[in-house]
Structures are given as C-alpha cells and as structure tokens.
Amino acid sequence: MIQKVRVQTAGQDNIKVYRLEGASEKEAKVLAEKLLSERTNQKYTINQPIHLWGVQAHPRGVSAVEIAYKPGVMNPEVESIMKAASDLGIKLIACDSSTEYFSQKVSFNPLIEHIVTEEPQTLLIKEKPAKTRIIPVRNLNAQELLDLSNETLFLNLEEMQTIQKYFKKIKRDPTDLELETLAQTWSEHSGHKTFKADLIVDGKKKLPLMTRLKKEALKHDKNIVSAFSDNSGVMDFYDGFGICGKVETHNSPSAIEPYGGAMTGSGGVFRDIAATGKGAKNIASTDIFCFAPVDLPASELPVGCLPPEYLLKRVVTGVRDYGNRMGIPTNNGSVHFHKDFRAKPTVIVGAFGITPKKYAIKEKPKLGDLIICVGGKTGRDGIHGATFSSGEMTDQTMGVHSSAVQIGNAIEEKRIFDALLDARNENLIRLVQDCGGGGFSSAIGEIGEELGVSINLENAPLKYQGLAPWEIWMSESQERMIVVLQRKNLGKFKEICKKYNVEFAVLGQFDGSKKLNVSFGSEVVGNLDMKFLHQGLPKRVMKANKPSNVIPADAGIQRAISSQASLLNESRSELDPRLRGDDRVEQPKSEKEWVKVLEKVLAHGNVCSKEPIVRLYDHSVQGTNDLQPFSGINLDGPNDSPVLRPFLDKKYGVIISHGLNPVLNSIDPYWGSIWAATEALSNFVSVGGDYKEACLINNYVWPFPDEQSLWSLDRSVDAVVDFMKVFKIPIISGKDSLSSTYRGKDGVVIKIPPVLCISVLGKIPDTGKTVTTDFKQVGSTIVLVGKMSESLGGSTYFDVRPTYVGDPSLIAQDDITMVPKVDLKILSKTFDAIHKGIQTGKILSSHDISEGGIIGAIFEMCVGGDCGVEIELNTSDGGRLKRSGSHDSSHVLKESNEVKRPDQFLFNETAGCFIVEVENKSVAEQFFKSVPYKILGKTKEGNKMEIYGNEEKLFVADVNDLKKVWQEPMRRMFP
C-alpha cells in the first residue's frame, strides 16, 4: 500500500507530495512529523486533501498540476528519505516526491519530469530482464556500418571497419556490450582523438597537439608531482603535501538539462580529485559559464535549444546545490555572454584538493586484487553520456539523447569521500578510480589495461531490475567510485563503509588474462583483448587549413568584414558589433555621453557584477579562505583570485585563478589564447602570487574540428606552448571538448566562439602578504603598470558604441580588428615588479585589467574602497588619434608617455596590465622604473570619479550611481 503525505508551507500555494510504499498510516505519520514537515510553519495530511492556509484549494480558473521526476531518474530527496526512514526503524519498499502547483502556467523539463495524471499502484520499476544481443557487423557494407555508428556510437567509417576486421579475425560478431565499450573507449570524449592525431597544417606536417603540450610542460617539472597520468594534476606544496587540480566541461548535458548537467559536472570533477592517487580531499571549486545574452529574442533561438535565461538560472542552481551540500567552497568563477552560445552553452567546472604526496600516486594493481564499486546504485541514467558529448548538437538532440541526462546526489558523494579518506589513511587502498564518462566501462577498462580483469555485473547494486548487462556496464549513474584493494583488506574496508552508511560491492578481480572479461551470472557478455581496446584505435591524420578570409594585420575594411563573417559562422547574416571591421568609433563628445557609454560598459554582461550569483554559493565553508571573492568596506568589490589556507596553523596557502575571452579567439586564436593565459596568470599575481610557483590547467571548448576550426585550435595550442616556454611553468592537467557546433534541419550552422580557459593553481609561503582590489586610503597614488597595446579589437567598448563612418579622427582600422597583443618579455618583468611591491607592502591594492578596461578596473576599486578618484590623462592631440607604426616599442607606456585618445586608453583591455595603489609617486618610481608604467591620479574622499584630459574635464560620474547600473543585470536575474 502507498501512503500519500501532502505538506504545505505557510504563505505558499504549492504543495509537496510524498508517496511512501510499504509504510503503514501510523509509520507515515511518524515520517511526516519527524522528517517531512516542520511543525512551526507547515501542515500535513495523510491520504487526504490539504486545506491551504486561508486560501481556496482550487481558485477559480486554476487547477492543481502535479510534477514529478520520471521513473528511473535520480531523485536525491528520495534517497535521503529512504535512508532517514531506515534510521527511524521504518523499512520502506520505495518512495517518491513531487510538487502540486496551483498556477495557470507551470514550467517543467519533459526530459526528466512528467505530469502525474493518476495514482500509481506501485513505485517500483518492474521490467523483464533484458538479454544480451549479438550485433552482426562482419558482413555489413560501408554505409551499413555508418548507419549503425550514427545511432549511438559516433565512430567514423575507418574506426567501424577496424572493429569489423577485429571480429572477422576472431570469427564472431560482437555483443552489444563489446560494441558499446569500444565506442566509449574510442570516443572523442575519452580518447582525445583530435589532440592525438597527426596534423597537416597548411600543407606542412606538425606534431599532434597533445604531444606538443606534454613535451613542453614536462620540461618545466620543478613543481610537478603528477601530470597527464591521473584524474587530476598534482603540484608540489609544503610539508610533504601536494595540491591537486582538475577542470572539466559539461556542455552537452547542460544544454539539454542544465540543472542536472551542472550538478553532475560538479560531482564529476569532485570525484576526479577524490580519485587522484589513493585519494585526495576537495578544498575548492570553480565555475565558468558562457551563455547567449539573457535578453536574446525568442525568434533567434535555434530549434531544440533552451532559452539562455533558463539555462543560466538552472546551471547556477545546480552548481550551488551540489557544492553547498558537499561542503566544498565555490570561490572562483566567471560568466561570459555571446550570441553564438545560443545553441550550446559552455559550462566549465573545476575542483582543487590536497593530499599527502605519499598518497598522490596510484599503486599498480597486483594479480588477485579486488575491484570494488563504492557508492550509488546503477540505473539507466547517463547512458551514452561520453559518446553523446563527442557528437555535434542538432535540433533533435534533446529528444534523441535524453538518456544522457543525470541528476546528482551530493549527500551520497559526501559520505563516499569521507569513507575513502578513512580507508586511504588506514593504507587499505591501492588506487581509486572515478566512474565518470563511460561508467564501469571506462573506469575498469582503464585500470585493467595491463593485467586484464574478470567482472561479474550480477554483483552490481541496481536501482531497479530489468537493465541489460550492457546498460549496467555503460551507465553513468552518479556517485560511484571504483576502489582496488588486496583481498586481505576487504574486512576492514567493509567496516569503514558501514560506518559511513556507504554501499559497496565486489565486482571482480585482476586475473592476468590481459583481456576484458565481463559476465552476467554464468553468461559471458564481453571478452575483448585489452591491447585492441586501448591500442587498436586507428590514429587519425587530420588536415587544418588557414581560412582564406582570416584577418591579416593590414586588412582592408571590406575584406575584414567579409572574412570574419565566414570565419565565425557559416550561417550568420550579421556580425557581432564587437568584430565589425568597418565600425569606426568616434569618442564621446560630451560629459553626458561619456557617462552614458561608461554605464553601458559596466552594465554589459561580461563586465557587470556577478555578486548575486556568487552569494548563492557557500565560498567560506571549511574555513580556509584568507581572501574571499569580494572585499572592501561593503564587501562588494570583486577580487582577482581567492587565497586559501588549508591548514589554519600554517602561514602558507593556495591561490586559484583563471582567464578566458572567447571573442578574442574568434578574431585571432593565437593572440586571443595568449590573452586568456595572461589574464589567468595576472589574476594570480595581482593578489600576491609569484608566477614561478604556479602551474596551469588548460581547457579547450571548440567547434567541431573541420579544417578551419582545427586550424584555429592548432594556433591556440601554439600559443599555450609559447606561453609555457616564456614563463617556464607547466600545464599539469587539461581537457578538450570539441563538439560545440549546432546543425539544424534548416541548414543553420552555429559554431561557438572558441573557448580556451586557462586555470592557475599555485602556492604562496605567507598568505598574510596578499592584497585585495579595494582602494585602502584617501590621497594614495594610482598607477597603471604594464605595457598597453593600442588595439581594441574584441573590446566591450566597441560592443556598446554606435558607429560613425568617414570621420578622420577615427581609431586606426587595425586597432578595431586586432586583438590587444601582450609583450611576453616585458610581462615577466611586470609580474616580478607587482610581486615585489606586494611582498614588501608597498602596493596597497591591485587589480588587473580585463573586460571593462582601465576605467572598469578603477571603478571596481572605488566600489570596494567606497571612495572617489581624480584621473588626469594628458592627451597629446586633443583626443584625435594619429596613425602610427604597428605595436612597436613606441607604444610602451612610461611616466613621460602621453595618452593619444582618452576613450582608447580608458576602455583598453590589454591583459597583463595592472591598476595599483601606492602611497605616493616616489614609491611608483622606485618599484616600476624597469617596466612600463603611468601615474594616473589620486584617490579622494566622496564618491565621484573625476576624469580629465589635457587638464579639461571629460566627465564626472557618481560611483554609487554607476554601482547601481553595474549591479542591476544580475540582481534582476537573481533577486
């Protein structure tokens, strides 16, 4: 019998519904009072309608609509109820939760939810056991092989023919499990085929992308403990510890179910940290999102895609719910907007952890070691997640790939992590592996490559019956880990799992066969040679060609505009205003216009305050933050990086930062990538870090690698390799996601702006020697430090300005179309000067330059300091910019240099430049004499930003008024 408990909260019309199968009415009452409702502000009924708090149950014209998760979809609330009921001595057969809405309009996601129209007779999912199928491939022709692949495998013809040849050789056809295993292992998601491919770029052979990155990274191994060999990279820390870092993408799942996609993205990257070596503790997380503007007209949303406002809200909620429940602080991130993310967003999640170095390296499995699954039960959720993420998105994606959707259960994962750390500390574990993309297939297949394994899937705990063996094997159900231990340690491990209420099962052992042997009971459902599984994938040879329409530095106006159109998108009829080669921008003519332009820049999605999002995350849990996301008098000035102190009795700490700007990669993938890496390291240095004590993590989110997109990816990798060479710091981890292209039935093709996200983790010996961005005192000297490019290509300023054509006082054409170039040789000296100034206490506050430009950085420092500034620019030509040589040494800013044009200066977004506060001019002269710098002005009392050019007032703006404009966009989204 099913007991139906309804619970309503005072002041709310909606009703929470719980169905409890196997409970008596008396037991249902116990659960309602002790678990499901709060006596102070909630009412409940059992098997009866509930009377709303003074409100008619069915207002005129409004019917109750009950929305529930579909059967089989993970419902974390249900998992908690089942466990809590057991703790109360009540043994439920099953339970479910849903919500009754009293509204004329109710939104829900049909991929994972449904409308409840009748009372269920049982909550159990009852299906007949599915059988293993034999897939005839040996006699298929080329087209038939492709048709088979296109259903769910996402392999090309050569790969399918390689599989066909293998099974012809062993004289049988594959089982469904074997074919799915090969597809997962050989997928772009798991196999990184593009990054491992031999390249022919513009007719010349080049080493694979992965080879180039690894080769350069491993030259700079001073701080490397582990790189490119585990679930996360590990860098050397202090007192025998290592710091782990991993950054992942979860774009495809988030595009079709953003809440679950974001949750499982967070959960997955947390498991990567926990599955590093013999286990590590998560201490921090990051979240970086790219969406279309939230005010995108519905008519511009492609078929089968979700609105960007809905995506943003649900992704943020998913990250919040998982991280907060896990007790892992989310203390670094960013949000970016561009129209061409309207078909497929970019969702990047990172995690950082700590472990003793003696546990940082996995121990090799031995013959007879046990393979144990720890954590959640297995269901159909997430099947084909890895292969799905390897394919392009279409207008049919949401329907066809709904099985790839997962919902996470953070509480379950928290218990698993606690249990595994205990087992690690007891020295019971040889290694830990995450069940991520590909489920058991990936996790067990990888660790079994050398010895071979025997697995019996009948031992796997299931959410419900009826799963075929291949579904159990491929399922990406969340909150599962694989642990390898010696048989003699099983008893102690079992005790630890019982202590933390964590389920586990012995799936098999290492058998020395060098094969993947999988059975279900007595039936053999898979038997593959490990060598073929892991080394049989044909190596690709891929061609990359520079588009004939790429913008050269001296491009003419018409060539520039036509070339950018086809470079970015095959389907676009109108260019992003930020990139139009014929947009010639006249600077503001009046004080009112200056203020209006500044307001537009500050309100831009890429510049505006993200505080309402950040405040949803618990960024101070664990108590390790020495420098939080916001600081200043009112705690609303954004800082460049968080600083964590993992051990409160020690001075040393960790700095985490990141950088990206997809628009710049669309214009110039090399210099756009240099900008991203520079921004990431500038954020690190700006709070007090020494770049020589840092390591990098790179994430590529790119359109499908056709010849043009692959060319831009190749240029981006070249940029990252050059960046490592100059600064002599390594990449220790990374991830590629090369499927961000949308193809609609109507022929529309949308490629995202290429995303390179560079994350930085590093160590600092004394967290007391760090600075925040807020101005500290009145009367301080404000200094621009660093070499500033004159290019404004891709800037926020050009995105908000009207155009004027034909005016001779225009900014030079190449400054519109060119990405601001960073002088890497000068940059290292700039970093050293900033670091020295902070460590000696001479720099009182520091903020690096990024979106919003110089004026944006000064404004944010005013917000934090609750003060005003007086800035004098001293232009040389009354605001008219003269054409000069392209980006040579004459552009180096020193105290004697003059600004050529105020708007080009104030809204300049050159990475690697800093606004710093020092006590007086002599301090600036002392610390910055060997690098480009310019004294800009003074901090002052009040809340006015006074900006002068040639001793004439350009504008005066009220910081508080600007602050309202800056904060409004996200406050409107997240009230």
Summary of the structure (lengths in Angstrom):
residues: 975
radius of gyration: 29.0
end to end distance: 42.8
largest distance: 88.5
contacts: 3636
relative contact order: 0.10
helix: 35%
strand: 24%
